[in-house]
Amino acid sequence: MARTHILLAITAIAAGGRPSLAFQNLLPNLSFLSPRPPTTSGAIDLEDRLLAAIEANGLDKRLDNSDEISSLVSQLESSQLSIPRPAVSPKVYGRWRLLQTTNADTASPIQRKAVDTTKFDIFQDIVFAEDDPEKLMVRQIVKFSEKNELCVDALASTSAYPLPELTEREGTGKILGLNILGVSIVGDEAVEDPDRPDIRIKFVFDEGRFDFGGFIIPYPVPFRSPLFRDAVKGWIDITYLSDRIRISQGNKGT
């Protein structure tokens, strides 16, 4: 049986603003099959304090971060105690549960609902496709109840599992000046940090569905349409990773 871990993630950066924060709890994965890297008491203490601060912040404030949470996140990011090259580390694969997020204004209305942990349990799977062990996937799951959920699949790309289709995003995502699909940072602001190799997972949304106890309704966005393909590209930079915590920053507020 796989072990249960805890993780965190900062999942969005608002253009011209502070990174939004998202914290995620890893459910069973296969990390126990790989060598366990040494951890320090300092990192464990910071992680414990962060988890306690999230709990103390209250369920109704899961879209808002206290100064203590923001400070602890910054300390972990700058601690140099993260697993190196986190986007290609075996530790990153599996299911993560969203604990906390700062919901940036760049998120679309649909995205803001999809990260609202005050109402639903939200998970993110970083896994491989069942029909192709070389195809990396990022899957967002919103659990409305035990049998009812929203699932949105994205094709993913890292240096270990490159996807040629995932060229750099060109547009911010606004359509006729409206924030329908969310607003992304692009250009020089979106360039990867050369001093921190393999922290980025790129993705492009591919399909989605509502599942109501086996009754399937397609997600109402044509992800594969050439008109939308650039607008549904994104990325997450993993700024801290341990056995139980993941902190990430994304290309838009989700």
N, C-alpha and C positions, 0 to 999 in steps of 0.2 A: 504493500500500500504506500502511495506517495505521501510525503510529509506535507503538512500545512504550514505555510510561511506567511509573513506579513510584509507588505511593500508599500511604497509611496511613489507618486509621480507628479511632476509639474507639467501640465499638459498643454499650456497655451501661452503664446506671447502676443500681446496687443501691440500693433505698430505704434511706435512712439510712446508706449506706456510700459508699466511694470509687467514682468512675466506673471501670467496667472498660474496659480498653484493647484495641483491636483494630487491627491494621495491615494494610493491604491494598495489593496490587500491581496497578496498572492494566495490563490487556492492551490490544491495539489498540483505539483509538476514533477518532473523527473530530475530535479537538480541533485538529488541524493546519489545519482549515478556518477557524477563527476566529482573530482577532488574538492574538498571544502577549503576555500582559501582562509588564511588566518584572519581573525577579526581582532579588534582592539577593544578594550574596555571603554575607551573614549567614544568610539562610534556607537557601541551598544547603549551607552548612557544617553547620547544625543537622540538616538532613535527612540528609546523608551520615553524620554521627555517629550519628543514630538508626538508620539502616539497618545500620551497622556493629555497633551495640550489640545489635540483634536477632539478627544473625548470630552474634555472640560468645556470646549467651545460650544458643544451642544449640537444635536442633530439639526435643529432649525437654522444653524449658521454654517452648514456645510458648503455654502456658496460664498463664504466670506472667511477671511483669515485674520486672526488676531496678530498683534505685533509679536507676540511670543512665537506663534507658528512661523511667521515669516523669518524671524531671527534664527530659529532652529534649522529651518530649511537652508538658509544662507550658510550657516555653520557647517552643515553636512556637505553642501556643494563645494565649499572651499577647503574641506578637511583633508583632501587627497587620500581618503580612506575608501573611496569607491572601488569596486571591481573595475579593472582597466578594460578598455574597449567594450563597453557594456552592450552595445547594439549587436555584437556578435558573440557575446558570452553565453554559454549554455544556461546560465542562471536567468536569462531574460525570458526564456520560453516557458509557456504555461498560461494559467489563468490568473488575472489580477483583478482585484475588487477596488473600485473607486471609493476612497474614504472622504476626500476633501478636494474642493476646487475653488479657485477664484474665477468666476465666470466673466470673462472679458467681454466688452461691448462689441468686439468684432465677430462674436458668434452669431450664427443665424438663429431665428426663433426656434427652429426644430432642434438645432444643436444645443441650445440652452436647456430645453426640456430633456435632451438625451444625457445631460451630465448633472441633472438635479437629483442628488442623492438624498435630499430631504424627503422625497416621495417614493423612490424606487431603489432597489439594489441594481448597481451597474457594474458590469464586468468588461474586461478587455482580454481577449485571447491573443497571444502571439504564438502561432502554431504553423504547422505545415499542412498543405492541402491533402485530403484523404487520397486523391487520385494521382498525386505527384509529390514525392517526398522532397523534391528540390524547389517546390513552389511555396514561398513564405507568405503567410496571411496575417493580417491584423483584423480581428473581429470584435465589433462593439456590440454588447448585449445589454438591453434594458429589460429587467424582469419586473413585469407588472404584477405577477403572481406566480405560483408554482408552475402553472401550465401555460401562462400567457406571456409573450415576450416580443420585443423588437430586436432583430439581428441584422447588422449591416456589415458586409464583408468588404475588405479592401485587399488588393494585391500589394505586397510589400517588397522592398528592395534594400539590401545592405551590401557591404563589400563581399560578404561571404555568400550571399544569394542575390546577385544582381538581376534586375529586371530591365531590359533594354528600353521598354516603353516609358519608363519613369525618367524622362528628361526634366530639366528644371521648369518649374511653374513660371508662367509669363504674366498672367493677369492677377489682379487683387481679388477677383471674384464678384465684384459688384456687377449687377445686371441692370442697365439703364439707371445707374446711380442708386439702386436699391440693394440692401443687404438681405439677399434671399438665401444664398448658400454659405454665408459667412465670408469675412474679409481676411485675406491672407497678407502677410508681409512677403515681399518679393525683392528681386534685385540684390543690391549690395547688402541690405539688411538681413537677407536670408542665407548669406554665404556661410558655409560650415567653418567652425573654428579649426584652423590647421594645427593648433597646439593640442587638440583633444581628438585624436583619431578614433573613428568607429564609435561615435556616440549617436549617430543619426540613423533612424529608420524612416525611409521614404515610403509613401503609399499612395495608391489611387483607389478610390471607392469603386466597387464593381457591381454589387447588387445588394439589395436589402429586402427584408420581408417581415411582416407581422405574422406571428404564429399564435393563434388562439385555440389552444388545445388540439392542434392538428389542422385547423382551418387556416389556410395560408392566404394572405393578402400582400401583393407586391408593394414594396416601398415606393411612394409616389415621386421619385426623382429618376430620370433616365440617365443613370451614371455612365452608360456606355455610348451615349450619343456624342458625336464629334463636337456638337455645340457646347457640351458641358464638360468634356473630358479634362480640359485644363483646369477648370474651376473645381474639380473634385480631387485634385492632387493635394498632398500635404506631407508633413513630416513631423516627427517628434525627436528631440534631442534628449538623450538620457543623461542627466547631469549628476546623478548619484544612483548607485546600484549596490545592494548587498544581498545576503540570503533572504532578507525579509522586507526590504524597503526599496522602492523605485521612485525617483524624482525625475520628472521630465518637463521639457518646455516644447511647446508646439508652435506651428506656424500661424494659428489663429485661436481665438478664445473659445475653447471647448473644454 
